[in-house]
Amino acid sequence: MNFAYLGRSTLNEWFWLARPFSLTAAAVPVLFGTTLAFSDGAFAWGPFLAMLLASLLIQAATNMFNEFYDEKRGLDTAASVGIAGSIVQGRLHARAVLLGALFCYTAAAVLGFYLVFVGGWKILALGLLSALGGYLYSAGPRPIAYTAASEVAVFLFMGVLIVAIAYAVQTADLPPRVLLAALPIGGPVAAILLANNIRDMESDRQGGRRTLPIRLGRGGGIFVYRLLLLETYASVAALIALGIVPLGAGLVVLSLPLLPRLWRGIAATHIPRLLDPIVKGTAGLHALFGLLYCAGVLLGNLF
């Protein structure tokens, strides 16, 4: 069956369904976990590349599942902001979107088998936990994505768990300091989701979602969003003070100029179209912060 509509091929639609701007959220924790392992004297290209690609594939699959289930539950319409719109705009059949998600998950599973072979039972346990979290986030009778717990889930899974797996596949170990060092990664990735949920408050409310800003109100959601941004930098300072990460991690301050626009912009409007750049800007902050955090830890341990 040919799923090409309006000049776009199925593969091209899958690319946009993966939401490319969001894929840095999956890459940064892998880079950071690998950086910590490298600083501890362990690095191999095979596990790193497999882990990076598997993480990107799972993120892409999760985004596709979101689009599939949101359309199925009537949450997405042709006027929705921040979605690929492949189904609601008639460019792909819903089955083709589901097929893309399953393809990504299958490819990630194949890479996961390799990572288990390299890293042992710890990787198997952590990988199964990650896969379960990805499924429960988008699917099931009560998806986490539709609740006020979604930011906490993303903080833990995208901010801490992926860092832990990326470190463990290199070292076959997982000391507690790695989990603590990962905490600054969780703040901005959870803020991406929260900005998305603040943008989509009205449509989510109409669709029966009970996300964090719906539970707390727009003002409460904005407060938590700003708190997550502050946590990002405050936790780095605390980790440096405790000697868990080197002084070089302070390099993250170079990303601070991005903060004022996001801090003000999240409260500047209720219009979803105007809030969408804040969602993408938060993703940009997460990417820049993560790269600077990696560079700072690496340089701090080298010198």
HELIX and SHEET records of a PDB file:
HELIX    1   1 THR A   10  LEU A   17  1                                   8    
HELIX    2   2 PRO A   20  SER A   22  5                                   3    
HELIX    3   3 THR A   24  SER A   39  1                                  16    
HELIX    4   4 TRP A   45  LYS A   72  1                                  28    
HELIX    5   5 ALA A   94  GLY A  119  1                                  26    
HELIX    6   6 TRP A  121  SER A  138  1                                  18    
HELIX    7   7 ILE A  144  TYR A  146  5                                   3    
HELIX    8   8 SER A  150  VAL A  154  1                                   5    
HELIX    9   9 PHE A  155  LEU A  161  3                                   7    
HELIX   10  10 ILE A  162  THR A  171  1                                  10    
HELIX   11  11 PRO A  176  ALA A  181  1                                   6    
HELIX   12  12 LEU A  183  ARG A  199  1                                  17    
HELIX   13  13 MET A  201  GLN A  206  1                                   6    
HELIX   14  14 LEU A  212  ALA A  241  1                                  30    
HELIX   15  15 LEU A  247  LEU A  258  5                                  12    
HELIX   16  16 LEU A  259  GLY A  265  1                                   7    
HELIX   17  17 PRO A  272  LEU A  302  1                                  31    
END                                                                             
